[in-house]
Structure formats: structure tokens, C-alpha cells
Amino acid sequence: MIEPTSLPDVLRITPKRFGDARGFFSESWNKKQMAAAGLDFDFVQDNHSLSTEVGTIRGLHFQAPPNAQAKLVRCGRGALFDVAVDIRNGSPTYGQWVGEELSFDNGKQLLIPEGFLHGFVTLQPDTEIIYKCTDYYAPESDGAVHWDSCEIDWPLNGAAHLSEKDKNAVALANFDSPFEYED
């Protein structure tokens, strides 16, 4: 099932699960079915990350053009609150965010196009995030915006666990976005 979120370009995708006493089977991505739904992405890299502590925030990250990335994000174990923030100059939703709980149990995914920040906070210990990207990681295009500068209602109980990169990221108000909105 493919559903819009409050940011029309960010989509919630919930693949069908076929289960029995042994567990379940699910296609997390099927290029032909997605193309039939108007979603034609060429994913070139899969990433997998583990966060051991509840309250670990990773983000808000992006890759600037010419290495901009769309991402298809899912949770392989545990649960997380995944966030996308529109940073396309001229967009009617610039600076607005959408968040979705992704978990092993619910199987939901978030499709985040180019021109959006991406980040998440872990809701359970030992949470794994798995995501596909449409471009390869390019350190020279890597960027971040401070996690608490976008008025996101993070579901945190206590202090956030952050990397130095995320602690020192620029605030959205001081950010010069490399993305332009195309209607």
C-alpha cells in the first residue's frame, strides 16, 4: 500500500506480509510494481545501521547535488521515529516536517525524495535501520542541519544521544539549502 503523508512528496509504503506459523515473507521493494505506481527510482546503495541506546538521534542529514539521494527507509529490528524535512527553496512546504514510526512489527517504510533532510530517533534498544539510496555516499556532498532546529516533536524521554557531527550541525534558520523546488 502506498499512501501520501502530510508532505505530498514523502510517501508511506507498507508492503504486504504473508505470514504463517514460521514467520512472514515480504517484498520490501519491487521495481516493476513501484514503476506501475509512478515511482521510478534507481537505487544503487543499501545502508544498514544499528543504534544500541533508546534516544539515539541520527540526523538531520542530506547529500547535496550532484550527489543528492532519495531514500527508502525501513526498520529491520526494534522501532524508530523517522523524520523528513522539506529543504527545497521555493517549496510551499519548506521547513515543514513529517514523522512516522517505523518498526519491525509494523513493516512500514518511508520514501524520502531528494531535497529533504532525513533523521530518526530510536524508540527501542538495539534498533536497526535499513535504507536504499539513489546515489552513492559522497563525503564532499554530505551535510547536516541541527536536529532540534526544525520544531520537530521528537518522542524523547531524556537526553538525546548524538554524534559530534549532529551536535555541531547548523540550525535550519542559518542554513543555505542547495535544493530548489520544481513544481
ZAMARGU-4260 file (C-alpha; in steps of 0.2 Angstrom, whole numbers, plus 5000, padded with zeros to 4 digits):
<rodrens>
0) 5000/5000/5000 | 5007/5017/4995 | 5000/5032/5005 | 5004/5051/5005 | 5010/5059/5021
5) 5007/5077/5026 | 5021/5082/5014 | 5014/5076/4997 | 5031/5071/4990 | 5036/5060/5005
10) 5026/5043/5004 | 5022/5029/5017 | 5024/5012/5009 | 5018/4997/5018 | 5022/4981/5009
15) 5011/4966/5011 | 5017/4952/5023 | 5012/4934/5020 | 5013/4925/5037 | 5011/4908/5044
20) 5017/4899/5060 | 5035/4901/5054 | 5035/4920/5052 | 5032/4930/5037 | 5038/4935/5020
25) 5038/4952/5012 | 5044/4961/4997 | 5052/4977/5003 | 5055/4984/4986 | 5048/4978/4969
30) 5054/4990/4955 | 5041/4984/4942 | 5026/4987/4955 | 5033/5004/4960 | 5035/5010/4942
35) 5017/5005/4939 | 5013/5016/4953 | 5023/5030/4946 | 5038/5028/4957 | 5053/5025/4946
40) 5069/5025/4957 | 5086/5018/4953 | 5093/5013/4970 | 5112/5010/4970 | 5117/5008/4988
45) 5109/4999/5003 | 5114/5005/5021 | 5111/4997/5037 | 5114/5005/5054 | 5112/4999/5072
50) 5109/5010/5087 | 5111/5002/5104 | 5103/5015/5115 | 5085/5022/5116 | 5085/5040/5112
55) 5099/5039/5099 | 5096/5053/5086 | 5105/5052/5069 | 5102/5067/5058 | 5096/5078/5051
60) 5106/5073/5036 | 5107/5076/5017 | 5118/5075/5002 | 5119/5090/4991 | 5118/5089/4972
65) 5125/5082/4961 | 5125/5068/4973 | 5108/5071/4981 | 5099/5055/4987 | 5081/5049/4988
70) 5080/5036/5002 | 5068/5021/5005 | 5069/5019/5024 | 5063/5004/5035 | 5066/4997/5052
75) 5074/4979/5052 | 5074/4977/5071 | 5066/4987/5085 | 5057/5004/5082 | 5061/5021/5077
80) 5053/5038/5074 | 5059/5043/5056 | 5058/5061/5050 | 5059/5070/5033 | 5060/5089/5032
85) 5057/5099/5016 | 5073/5110/5012 | 5069/5114/4994 | 5070/5133/4991 | 5053/5140/4985
90) 5043/5125/4991 | 5026/5129/4999 | 5031/5116/5012 | 5049/5122/5015 | 5054/5119/5033
95) 5039/5108/5037 | 5042/5090/5043 | 5033/5073/5044 | 5037/5059/5055 | 5032/5041/5055
100) 5035/5027/5067 | 5044/5013/5058 | 5046/4996/5067 | 5050/4978/5064 | 5032/4974/5069
105) 5023/4987/5058 | 5033/4985/5042 | 5030/5002/5036 | 5043/5011/5026 | 5046/5030/5021
110) 5051/5035/5004 | 5060/5052/5005 | 5064/5061/4989 | 5079/5072/4986 | 5078/5089/4994
115) 5073/5083/5011 | 5083/5081/5027 | 5082/5064/5035 | 5084/5059/5053 | 5077/5047/5066
120) 5077/5043/5084 | 5077/5026/5091 | 5062/5020/5102 | 5069/5003/5107 | 5086/4997/5111
125) 5096/4989/5098 | 5086/4996/5084 | 5092/4993/5066 | 5088/5005/5051 | 5090/4999/5033
130) 5088/5011/5018 | 5091/5011/5000 | 5099/5026/4991 | 5098/5033/4974 | 5116/5039/4974
135) 5132/5033/4982 | 5138/5041/4998 | 5149/5056/4993 | 5158/5064/5008 | 5160/5081/4998
140) 5141/5082/4997 | 5137/5077/5015 | 5128/5089/5025 | 5118/5091/5041 | 5105/5103/5050
145) 5104/5103/5069 | 5091/5090/5075 | 5082/5102/5086 | 5081/5117/5075 | 5065/5112/5064
150) 5052/5112/5078 | 5051/5093/5076 | 5041/5084/5090 | 5054/5071/5094 | 5047/5057/5105
155) 5061/5058/5118 | 5061/5053/5136 | 5078/5061/5142 | 5093/5067/5133 | 5097/5063/5115
160) 5112/5053/5111 | 5121/5062/5097 | 5137/5061/5086 | 5149/5076/5086 | 5143/5080/5068
165) 5125/5081/5074 | 5129/5091/5089 | 5138/5104/5079 | 5126/5105/5064 | 5120/5122/5058
170) 5102/5127/5063 | 5089/5127/5049 | 5087/5146/5051 | 5105/5148/5046 | 5105/5135/5033
175) 5108/5139/5014 | 5099/5125/5005 | 5107/5118/4989 | 5090/5112/4983 | 5077/5121/4973
180) 5058/5117/4972 | 5052/5111/4955 | 5033/5111/4953
</rodrens>
